[in-house]
Amino acid sequence: MTENEELIMSGVKPAGARIKVRVPGTSANCGPGFDCLGLACSIYNDLELTLLREPKLIVETTGEGAESVPTDDKNIVWRSIKMLLERTKSGAEFKGAVIKMENHIPMSRGLGSSAAAIVAGLKAANAIVGSPFNRQELLQLATDIEGHPDNVAPALLGGFTVSVMDHGKVQTLSFLPKIPMNFVLAVPDFPLPTWQARQVLPKEVAMKDAVFNISRASMMVAALIKGKERFFKNVFDDAIHQPYRKDLIPGLREAIDSARKAGAIGAALSGAGPAVIAFTVEKQHIANDIASAMAQAFASKNVKAKAMILKLDTRGAHII
């Protein structure tokens, strides 16, 4: 442990204190669990943060989406840091920051890149100022910024997460399934901003569609916790968001169908998309078959898609 880290752990805030945080990518909804289910996966963004007492902001980004990351007050990491600092007694000490990001999570693809940025900023700033906020309080701050907890919850806590909003307050349960799982991602080469994917959703849904999703989301969580693989059939299906988003994502239906035919226990749109996530408990060669099948399905619609095979992240955001 370095001298600065020892000072940070003791609650002392040295000028120019620096800390590094790693945050996993996430996939929200898991099919039927719209805005309430999520999972953390083994792809990561790293943030190195130095808080400054002078009003100076330096943002350096490498990796995914580096060319499009704002370097001014619009930067979501800096906005998250400022929100946390404003809610601490010592927040007035720090007027600026040096933010260095190494991004591996594709941006605007449905893998929680904005949630990772928010959680990274909050986690790092909280550590530097002596950790005045616990994980529940950080989760609430992240949810307030993001607007919904389905990505920020697994980014912060790891594992699978189930979240409930009650008058603006978030409650989240994080759990690990009894069945080891792999996730196969097919990531198209075009972005789909979440706001755009939300615009096509209806304001109301039919009762039969609500029951369809509630029953499948409930069965999915129960099957994961109990380790009952035979109950996974059809639990990843959805009736309240994917049917309305399919026209924004050429090849969506084909990618989901091809994943199942190749051996996946289920597949769904990852968050708002356009990435598709397939779930498997099988061996590596099955995952490879699924990845190839989904990439070919997108290619049949003239869409290039990169395949990734990931595992469940069980740790969530942490200091490295």
C-alpha positions in Angstrom: 0.0 0.0 0.0 1.3 3.4 -1.0 1.6 6.4 1.3 -1.4 8.1 -0.4 -3.5 4.9 -0.1 -2.7 4.7 3.6 -3.8 8.4 4.0 -7.0 7.7 2.1 -7.9 4.7 4.2 -7.4 6.8 7.3 -9.7 9.5 6.1 -7.0 12.1 5.3 -7.3 13.9 2.0 -3.8 14.8 0.7 -3.6 17.3 -2.2 -3.4 15.4 -5.5 -4.4 12.0 -4.0 -4.8 9.5 -6.7 -6.8 6.3 -6.9 -7.7 3.7 -9.5 -11.0 1.9 -9.9 -12.1 -1.0 -12.1 -15.8 -1.3 -13.1 -17.4 -4.2 -15.0 -19.7 -3.9 -18.0 -23.3 -4.8 -17.5 -26.3 -6.2 -19.3 -29.7 -5.0 -18.3 -33.2 -6.5 -18.5 -32.1 -10.1 -19.2 -35.1 -10.3 -21.5 -38.3 -9.9 -19.4 -36.8 -7.9 -16.5 -37.2 -4.5 -18.0 -35.5 -1.8 -15.9 -35.1 -4.1 -12.9 -32.9 -7.1 -13.7 -29.2 -6.9 -14.6 -25.9 -8.7 -14.5 -22.2 -7.8 -14.4 -19.9 -9.4 -16.9 -16.1 -9.8 -17.3 -15.3 -6.8 -19.5 -14.0 -3.7 -17.7 -13.2 0.0 -17.7 -10.5 1.4 -15.5 -10.5 4.9 -14.1 -7.5 6.7 -12.5 -8.6 9.8 -10.6 -6.6 12.6 -9.0 -8.6 15.3 -7.3 -7.2 18.8 -7.5 -7.8 21.9 -5.3 -7.5 24.2 -8.3 -10.3 24.5 -10.9 -8.7 22.5 -13.6 -10.1 19.5 -15.5 -7.9 17.1 -17.5 -9.6 14.2 -19.2 -7.6 11.5 -21.0 -9.2 8.5 -22.6 -7.9 5.4 -24.4 -9.7 2.5 -25.8 -13.4 2.2 -26.8 -15.1 5.4 -27.8 -12.1 7.5 -26.8 -12.6 10.0 -29.6 -16.2 10.8 -28.5 -15.7 11.2 -24.7 -16.3 14.8 -23.7 -13.3 16.5 -22.0 -15.2 19.4 -20.4 -18.0 19.7 -17.8 -20.2 17.5 -19.9 -18.1 14.5 -19.0 -20.3 12.0 -17.1 -17.4 10.8 -14.9 -16.7 14.4 -13.8 -20.4 15.2 -13.3 -20.7 12.2 -11.0 -17.7 13.2 -9.1 -19.0 16.7 -8.6 -22.3 15.4 -7.4 -20.6 13.3 -4.7 -18.3 16.1 -3.7 -21.2 18.6 -3.4 -22.8 16.2 -0.8 -19.7 16.0 1.4 -18.4 18.5 4.0 -15.0 18.4 2.4 -16.3 18.7 -1.2 -15.4 22.4 -1.4 -11.7 21.5 -1.1 -11.6 20.0 -4.6 -12.4 22.1 -7.7 -10.8 20.0 -10.4 -9.5 16.7 -11.4 -7.3 14.6 -13.6 -9.4 11.8 -15.1 -7.6 9.0 -17.0 -9.9 6.3 -18.5 -9.0 3.0 -20.2 -12.2 1.8 -21.8 -12.9 -1.7 -22.9 -16.7 -1.6 -22.7 -18.2 -0.7 -26.1 -20.2 2.6 -26.0 -23.9 2.9 -26.8 -24.1 -0.8 -27.5 -26.2 -2.0 -24.5 -23.3 -3.0 -22.2 -23.6 -0.2 -19.6 -20.8 2.1 -20.6 -22.5 5.1 -19.1 -23.3 3.2 -15.9 -19.7 2.1 -15.6 -18.5 5.8 -16.0 -21.0 6.9 -13.3 -20.0 4.2 -10.8 -16.3 4.6 -11.5 -16.5 8.4 -10.7 -18.5 7.9 -7.6 -16.4 5.0 -6.3 -13.1 6.7 -6.8 -14.1 10.1 -5.5 -15.8 8.5 -2.4 -12.5 6.7 -1.6 -10.4 9.8 -1.9 -12.5 11.8 0.5 -12.6 9.1 3.1 -15.5 6.9 2.1 -18.4 8.9 3.7 -20.9 7.0 1.6 -21.6 3.3 2.0 -22.5 1.1 -1.0 -26.3 1.6 -0.7 -25.8 5.4 -0.7 -23.5 5.1 -3.7 -26.1 3.0 -5.4 -28.7 5.7 -4.8 -26.5 8.4 -6.1 -25.7 6.4 -9.2 -29.4 5.7 -9.8 -30.3 9.3 -9.4 -27.7 10.2 -12.1 -28.6 7.3 -14.5 -32.3 7.4 -14.0 -32.8 3.7 -13.4 -30.8 1.0 -11.5 -30.7 -1.9 -13.9 -27.1 -1.2 -15.0 -25.6 0.8 -12.2 -26.6 -1.9 -9.6 -24.6 -4.7 -11.1 -21.8 -2.4 -12.1 -21.4 -1.5 -8.4 -22.3 -4.8 -6.7 -21.4 -7.5 -9.3 -23.4 -10.7 -9.9 -27.0 -10.7 -10.9 -29.1 -8.0 -9.5 -32.8 -7.4 -8.9 -33.8 -3.8 -8.2 -37.0 -2.1 -7.0 -37.8 1.6 -7.1 -40.0 3.0 -4.4 -40.8 6.8 -4.5 -37.3 7.4 -6.0 -35.5 5.2 -3.5 -33.7 2.1 -4.9 -33.5 -1.3 -3.2 -31.3 -4.0 -4.8 -30.5 -7.6 -4.1 -27.3 -9.0 -5.6 -26.9 -12.8 -5.9 -24.8 -15.4 -7.6 -26.5 -18.2 -9.5 -26.0 -21.8 -8.5 -25.3 -22.7 -12.2 -22.0 -21.4 -13.7 -22.9 -19.4 -16.8 -21.2 -17.9 -19.8 -22.5 -15.0 -21.8 -22.0 -14.7 -25.5 -22.3 -11.2 -26.9 -22.8 -10.2 -30.5 -22.0 -6.5 -30.7 -23.1 -4.7 -33.9 -20.9 -2.1 -35.4 -23.4 0.7 -35.0 -24.4 2.6 -31.8 -27.9 2.9 -30.4 -28.3 5.6 -27.8 -30.6 4.6 -24.9 -32.8 7.7 -25.3 -33.5 6.7 -28.9 -34.3 3.1 -27.9 -36.7 4.4 -25.2 -38.6 6.7 -27.6 -40.1 3.7 -29.5 -41.6 2.1 -26.3 -45.3 2.4 -25.6 -46.6 4.3 -22.6 -48.9 1.5 -21.6 -48.8 -2.3 -22.2 -51.5 -4.9 -22.4 -52.3 -7.0 -19.3 -51.4 -10.2 -21.1 -47.9 -8.8 -21.9 -47.4 -7.6 -18.3 -48.2 -11.1 -17.0 -46.0 -12.7 -19.7 -43.0 -10.7 -18.5 -43.7 -10.9 -14.8 -44.0 -14.7 -14.9 -40.8 -15.2 -16.9 -38.7 -12.7 -14.9 -39.9 -14.4 -11.7 -39.1 -17.9 -13.0 -35.7 -16.8 -14.2 -34.6 -15.5 -10.8 -36.0 -18.6 -9.0 -34.3 -21.0 -11.5 -30.9 -19.1 -11.1 -31.1 -19.2 -7.3 -32.2 -22.8 -7.1 -30.0 -24.0 -9.9 -32.9 -25.6 -11.8 -31.7 -25.6 -15.4 -34.8 -27.3 -16.8 -36.9 -24.2 -16.0 -34.8 -21.9 -18.2 -36.8 -22.7 -21.4 -38.6 -19.5 -22.6 -37.8 -17.5 -19.4 -35.6 -15.0 -21.5 -38.5 -14.1 -23.7 -40.0 -10.6 -23.6 -43.2 -8.8 -24.8 -42.8 -5.2 -23.6 -39.6 -3.8 -25.1 -37.9 -6.0 -27.7 -40.9 -6.1 -30.1 -40.8 -2.3 -30.3 -37.1 -2.1 -30.7 -36.6 -4.7 -33.4 -37.0 -2.2 -36.3 -34.0 -0.2 -34.8 -31.8 -3.3 -34.9 -31.6 -5.2 -38.2 -30.9 -8.9 -37.4 -32.2 -8.8 -33.8 -34.8 -11.6 -34.2 -32.4 -13.7 -36.4 -29.6 -13.4 -33.8 -31.8 -14.5 -30.9 -33.2 -17.4 -32.9 -29.8 -18.5 -34.2 -28.3 -18.4 -30.6 -30.9 -20.8 -29.4 -30.5 -23.1 -32.4 -26.7 -23.2 -31.7 -27.3 -24.3 -28.1 -28.0 -21.2 -25.9 -30.5 -21.7 -23.1 -31.8 -18.2 -24.1 -30.9 -15.0 -25.7 -32.2 -11.4 -25.5 -31.4 -7.8 -26.3 -28.7 -6.5 -24.0 -30.1 -3.5 -22.3 -31.4 -1.1 -25.0 -29.2 -2.8 -27.6 -28.1 -3.1 -30.2 -25.9 -5.9 -28.7 -27.6 -9.3 -28.2 -26.6 -11.5 -25.2 -27.0 -15.3 -25.2 -26.9 -17.3 -22.0 -25.2 -20.7 -21.8 -24.2 -23.2 -19.2 -22.4 -25.4 -21.7 -18.7 -25.9 -22.5 -16.5 -23.5 -24.4 -17.1 -25.0 -27.9 -20.8 -24.4 -27.5 -20.2 -20.8 -26.7 -18.0 -20.5 -29.8 -20.8 -22.0 -31.9 -23.3 -19.5 -30.5 -20.9 -16.6 -31.2 -20.5 -17.7 -34.8 -24.2 -18.2 -35.3 -25.1 -14.8 -34.0 -22.4 -13.0 -36.1 -23.7 -14.8 -39.2 -27.3 -13.9 -38.4 -26.4 -10.2 -38.2 -24.3 -10.6 -41.4 -27.4 -11.9 -43.2 -28.9 -8.4 -42.6 -25.7 -6.6 -43.7 -24.6 -5.8 -40.1 -21.1 -6.5 -38.9 -21.0 -7.8 -35.3 -18.1 -8.5 -33.0 -18.5 -11.6 -30.8 -17.4 -11.8 -27.2 -17.5 -14.7 -24.7 -17.7 -13.4 -21.1 -18.2 -14.7 -17.6 -20.2 -13.4 -14.7 -18.3 -10.7 -12.7 -18.8 -11.4 -9.0 -17.0 -8.5 -7.5 -18.4 -5.3 -9.0 -16.6 -2.0 -8.9 -13.4 -2.1 -6.8 -10.2 -0.2 -6.1 -7.1 -1.7 -7.8 
